């Protein structure tokens, strides 16, 4: 629906930008809240199109006209647009020191528990909770923040240098001006991402990866990715000599699943683990989650494992002896759920 509305706005030449947030109803239905800036002459058209699209499907059912779509004009006496946005971001992210305070929306529920439930809901359905739209590329902003003086000197481009400077001091408002302001189409924004084609994958598909930024109009570039990393098997990396060694032969069978877990994504891993273990009714202990994050797999019983690969947690049914599964024969102990 949102994509169709954006298309209708574009056909009518209606420019807009703002913020979009999603939170769950009690039954898990996504509830959208949008903050939108439009020109005064477009306000009535925008409201009409929104209401028409909201009631397009089963718009005559009971309560549809009252609850499906509601519009409010920002009243400066009650608060600002920033305050409106901050309220809904704050109630749906990490509660911090206020985590033990009680929610004013749900009885007997702390702010931390509320955040955990909302995060689990968003992760389960793959919902993006917050998004600013109508603004310049965030990927470009992030690449500009990686540029140092030596990199900038190579390009010798005034626009890139200004963009790098404002990004370095974390002034997104200045970056907005450098890119032409809000609602400027991507093809008119002077600074854009520079891509490089990768080698075809095993399916013959050619992918593109980010290597830096460039001035769209002068074609001058700043490369931020100065190293190329290649994933190779241990066999090809060690060479033929190492393949014949005894240590290689003993660890040849099943290596531990590779995972890039660190403290930054531990909470995401824990949420996925808790959701998977919920039907079983036996949550993992912190020490067991440590083992899962370290080795990539943890035995639940004789034939079932919980595995973690690339930040994704899943259950795998495979009967493998411990020594064979982990190569070096380290015993993780029997964690049996039944």
C-alpha positions as CSV (number, residue, x, y, z in Angstrom):
1,X,0.0,0.0,0.0
2,X,2.8,2.4,0.9
3,X,4.5,1.7,-2.4
4,X,1.3,2.4,-4.3
5,X,0.8,5.7,-2.4
6,X,4.3,6.8,-3.2
7,X,3.7,6.1,-6.9
8,X,0.5,8.2,-6.8
9,X,2.3,11.1,-5.1
10,X,5.0,11.0,-7.8
11,X,2.5,11.0,-10.7
12,X,0.9,14.1,-9.2
13,X,4.2,15.8,-8.5
14,X,3.7,15.8,-4.7
15,X,7.0,16.0,-2.8
16,X,7.1,14.6,0.7
17,X,9.5,13.5,3.4
18,X,9.3,12.4,7.0
19,X,9.4,9.4,9.4
20,X,7.6,6.1,9.5
21,X,7.3,3.9,12.5
22,X,5.6,0.5,13.1
23,X,4.4,-1.0,16.4
24,X,2.1,-4.0,17.2
25,X,-1.5,-4.0,18.3
26,X,-2.4,-6.5,21.0
27,X,-3.3,-9.1,18.4
28,X,0.1,-8.6,16.6
29,X,-1.4,-6.5,13.7
30,X,1.2,-3.9,12.5
31,X,0.1,-0.3,13.3
32,X,1.8,2.4,11.3
33,X,2.5,5.9,12.4
34,X,3.8,8.4,9.9
35,X,5.1,11.9,10.2
36,X,4.9,13.6,6.8
37,X,6.0,17.0,5.6
38,X,4.2,18.3,2.4
39,X,3.6,21.7,0.9
40,X,0.3,23.4,2.1
41,X,-1.2,23.2,-1.4
42,X,-0.8,19.4,-1.4
43,X,-2.1,18.7,2.0
44,X,-5.8,18.0,1.0
45,X,-4.7,15.7,-1.9
46,X,-2.4,13.7,0.4
47,X,-5.1,13.2,3.0
48,X,-7.6,12.2,0.3
49,X,-5.3,9.6,-1.3
50,X,-4.3,8.2,2.1
51,X,-8.0,7.8,3.1
52,X,-9.0,6.3,-0.2
53,X,-6.2,3.7,-0.1
54,X,-6.9,2.8,3.6
55,X,-10.5,2.1,2.8
56,X,-10.0,0.4,-0.6
57,X,-10.3,-3.1,0.8
58,X,-13.4,-3.9,2.8
59,X,-13.8,-0.2,3.7
60,X,-17.5,-0.7,4.6
61,X,-16.8,-3.1,7.5
62,X,-17.7,-2.0,11.0
63,X,-15.2,0.5,12.4
64,X,-13.1,0.9,9.3
65,X,-13.8,4.5,8.7
66,X,-13.1,5.4,12.3
67,X,-10.0,3.3,13.0
68,X,-8.2,2.6,9.8
69,X,-7.0,6.1,9.1
70,X,-6.6,9.1,11.3
71,X,-4.8,12.4,10.5
72,X,-3.6,15.1,12.9
73,X,-2.0,18.4,12.2
74,X,1.0,19.1,14.5
75,X,-0.1,21.6,17.2
76,X,2.9,23.6,18.4
77,X,1.1,24.2,21.7
78,X,1.1,20.5,22.4
79,X,4.6,19.7,21.1
80,X,6.9,19.5,18.1
81,X,7.2,17.0,15.3
82,X,10.5,15.9,16.8
83,X,8.8,15.2,20.1
84,X,6.1,13.1,18.3
85,X,8.8,11.0,16.7
86,X,11.0,10.7,19.8
87,X,8.0,9.3,21.8
88,X,7.4,6.3,19.5
89,X,11.1,5.6,19.1
90,X,11.8,5.7,22.8
91,X,9.0,3.3,23.7
92,X,10.1,0.7,21.3
93,X,13.9,0.5,21.8
94,X,16.2,-0.4,24.7
95,X,14.8,1.0,27.9
96,X,18.1,1.5,29.7
97,X,17.9,2.7,33.2
98,X,14.2,3.2,32.9
99,X,13.7,-0.5,32.1
100,X,12.2,-1.3,35.5
101,X,9.6,1.4,35.3
102,X,6.0,0.3,34.6
103,X,4.4,0.8,31.2
104,X,1.4,3.3,31.1
105,X,-0.2,1.3,28.3
106,X,-0.2,-2.3,29.6
107,X,-0.9,-3.3,33.2
108,X,1.9,-5.1,35.1
109,X,4.4,-4.8,32.3
110,X,7.8,-3.0,32.7
111,X,9.2,-0.9,29.9
112,X,12.0,-3.4,29.3
113,X,9.5,-6.2,28.9
114,X,7.5,-4.1,26.5
115,X,10.6,-3.4,24.4
116,X,11.6,-7.1,24.4
117,X,8.1,-8.1,23.2
118,X,8.1,-5.5,20.4
119,X,11.6,-6.5,19.3
120,X,10.7,-10.2,19.2
121,X,7.5,-9.4,17.1
122,X,9.5,-7.3,14.6
123,X,12.3,-9.9,14.3
124,X,9.7,-12.7,13.8
125,X,7.9,-11.0,10.9
126,X,10.9,-9.2,9.5
127,X,9.4,-5.8,10.1
128,X,11.5,-2.6,9.8
129,X,10.4,-0.6,12.9
130,X,11.7,2.8,12.0
131,X,12.5,4.6,8.7
132,X,13.1,8.1,7.6
133,X,12.1,8.7,4.0
134,X,12.6,11.5,1.4
135,X,16.1,12.1,2.7
136,X,19.5,11.4,1.1
137,X,21.1,8.0,1.1
138,X,22.2,6.8,4.6
139,X,24.7,4.4,2.9
140,X,26.5,7.3,1.4
141,X,26.5,9.1,4.7
142,X,28.1,6.0,6.3
143,X,30.8,5.7,3.7
144,X,31.6,9.5,4.0
145,X,32.3,8.9,7.7
146,X,35.0,6.3,6.9
147,X,37.1,8.8,4.8
148,X,40.3,10.2,6.3
149,X,42.5,13.1,5.1
150,X,44.7,10.8,3.0
151,X,41.8,9.3,1.1
152,X,40.2,12.8,0.5
153,X,43.4,14.2,-0.9
154,X,43.5,11.6,-3.7
155,X,40.1,12.7,-5.1
156,X,40.7,16.5,-4.9
157,X,37.0,17.2,-5.2
158,X,35.4,20.1,-3.3
159,X,31.9,18.5,-3.0
160,X,33.3,15.2,-1.7
161,X,35.6,17.1,0.7
162,X,32.6,19.1,2.1
163,X,30.5,16.0,2.4
164,X,33.3,14.2,4.2
165,X,33.8,17.1,6.6
166,X,30.1,17.4,7.6
167,X,29.8,13.7,8.0
168,X,33.0,13.6,10.1
169,X,31.4,16.1,12.6
170,X,28.1,14.2,12.5
171,X,26.1,17.1,11.1
172,X,23.3,15.4,9.1
173,X,21.6,18.7,8.5
174,X,24.6,20.0,6.6
175,X,24.8,16.7,4.7
176,X,21.2,17.2,3.7
177,X,22.1,20.6,2.2
178,X,25.1,19.2,0.4
179,X,22.9,16.6,-1.3
180,X,20.4,19.2,-2.4
181,X,17.9,19.1,0.5
182,X,15.0,16.9,1.3
183,X,12.9,15.3,-1.6
184,X,15.9,15.7,-4.0
185,X,15.8,12.7,-6.3
186,X,18.8,10.3,-6.2
187,X,19.9,11.2,-9.7
188,X,20.3,14.8,-8.7
189,X,22.2,14.2,-5.5
190,X,25.9,15.0,-6.2
191,X,27.5,12.4,-3.9
192,X,26.6,8.7,-4.5
193,X,28.0,5.3,-3.8
194,X,30.7,3.8,-5.9
195,X,30.2,0.1,-6.7
196,X,32.5,-2.6,-8.0
197,X,31.4,-5.9,-9.7
198,X,32.5,-9.0,-7.9
199,X,33.4,-12.3,-9.5
200,X,30.5,-14.6,-10.3
201,X,29.2,-16.8,-7.5
202,X,28.6,-20.5,-7.8
203,X,25.3,-19.8,-9.6
204,X,27.0,-17.5,-12.2
205,X,25.5,-14.3,-10.7
206,X,27.5,-11.1,-10.8
207,X,27.1,-9.1,-7.6
208,X,28.0,-5.5,-6.8
209,X,29.8,-4.4,-3.7
210,X,30.4,-0.9,-2.2
211,X,34.0,0.3,-2.5
212,X,33.6,4.0,-1.8
213,X,31.9,7.2,-2.9
214,X,32.0,9.5,-5.9
215,X,30.9,12.8,-7.3
216,X,28.1,11.9,-9.7
217,X,28.8,14.8,-12.0
218,X,32.6,15.0,-12.0
219,X,33.1,11.2,-11.7
220,X,35.9,11.7,-9.1
221,X,36.0,8.9,-6.5
222,X,37.2,8.2,-3.0
223,X,37.8,4.5,-2.3
224,X,37.1,3.4,1.3
225,X,37.5,-0.3,0.9
226,X,41.3,-0.7,0.6
227,X,41.4,-4.4,1.2
228,X,39.8,-7.3,-0.6
229,X,38.9,-10.3,1.5
230,X,38.3,-13.7,0.0
231,X,36.7,-16.7,1.7
232,X,38.6,-19.9,0.9
233,X,38.4,-23.4,2.3
234,X,41.1,-24.5,4.7
235,X,42.4,-27.0,2.1
236,X,43.2,-24.4,-0.6
237,X,44.5,-21.9,2.0
238,X,46.9,-24.3,3.6
239,X,48.2,-25.9,0.4
240,X,49.1,-29.5,-0.5
241,X,51.8,-29.8,2.1
242,X,49.6,-29.0,5.0
243,X,46.9,-31.3,3.7
244,X,49.1,-34.3,4.3
245,X,49.9,-33.4,7.9
246,X,48.4,-35.4,10.7
247,X,46.7,-32.4,12.3
248,X,44.8,-31.7,9.2
249,X,43.6,-35.3,8.8
250,X,42.3,-35.4,12.4
251,X,40.1,-32.3,12.0
252,X,39.0,-33.1,8.5
253,X,35.5,-34.6,9.2
254,X,33.1,-31.9,10.6
255,X,34.3,-28.5,11.6
256,X,32.4,-26.2,13.9
257,X,29.9,-24.0,12.1
258,X,31.4,-20.6,11.4
259,X,29.7,-17.6,13.0
260,X,30.5,-13.9,13.3
261,X,28.9,-13.4,16.7
262,X,30.1,-10.6,18.9
263,X,28.7,-8.6,21.8
264,X,26.9,-6.3,19.3
265,X,24.6,-9.0,18.0
266,X,24.3,-11.3,21.1
267,X,20.9,-9.9,22.0
268,X,19.6,-10.8,18.5
269,X,21.0,-14.3,18.9
270,X,19.4,-14.7,22.3
271,X,16.0,-13.6,21.0
272,X,16.1,-16.2,18.2
273,X,17.2,-18.9,20.7
274,X,14.4,-18.1,23.1
275,X,11.8,-18.2,20.3
276,X,13.1,-21.6,19.0
277,X,13.2,-23.1,22.5
278,X,9.7,-21.8,23.5
279,X,7.8,-24.8,22.2
280,X,10.2,-27.1,24.1
281,X,9.8,-25.2,27.3
282,X,13.5,-25.3,28.4
283,X,15.3,-22.0,27.8
284,X,19.0,-22.0,27.4
285,X,21.2,-20.9,30.2
286,X,23.7,-18.0,29.6
287,X,26.6,-20.5,29.7
288,X,24.9,-22.6,27.1
289,X,24.4,-19.6,24.9
290,X,28.1,-18.8,25.3
291,X,28.9,-22.3,24.0
292,X,26.5,-21.9,21.1
293,X,28.1,-18.6,20.1
294,X,31.6,-19.9,20.5
295,X,31.2,-23.2,18.6
296,X,28.2,-22.5,16.3
297,X,26.2,-25.5,17.5
298,X,25.0,-27.0,20.7
299,X,23.5,-30.5,21.3
300,X,20.0,-30.7,22.6
301,X,19.7,-34.5,22.5
302,X,21.1,-37.5,20.6
303,X,19.9,-36.3,17.2
304,X,19.0,-32.7,17.5
305,X,21.3,-29.6,17.5
306,X,20.7,-25.9,17.8
307,X,23.0,-24.1,15.3
308,X,24.0,-20.5,14.7
309,X,25.4,-19.4,11.4
310,X,25.7,-15.8,10.2
311,X,23.5,-14.5,13.0
312,X,20.7,-17.0,12.1
313,X,19.7,-19.6,14.7
314,X,18.0,-22.9,13.6
315,X,17.3,-26.4,14.8
316,X,19.1,-29.2,12.9
317,X,18.4,-32.9,13.2
318,X,21.6,-34.9,12.7
319,X,23.1,-37.8,14.7
320,X,26.8,-36.9,15.0
321,X,29.3,-38.0,17.7
322,X,30.6,-35.0,19.7
323,X,34.3,-35.7,18.8
324,X,33.4,-35.8,15.1
325,X,31.2,-32.8,15.2
326,X,33.8,-30.5,16.8
327,X,37.0,-32.0,15.3
328,X,39.1,-31.7,18.5
329,X,36.8,-33.8,20.6
330,X,36.0,-31.2,23.2
331,X,33.0,-32.3,25.3
332,X,30.3,-29.8,25.6
333,X,28.2,-31.9,28.0
334,X,24.8,-33.3,27.4
335,X,22.1,-30.7,27.4
336,X,19.0,-32.7,27.0
337,X,15.5,-31.2,26.9
338,X,13.6,-34.3,27.5
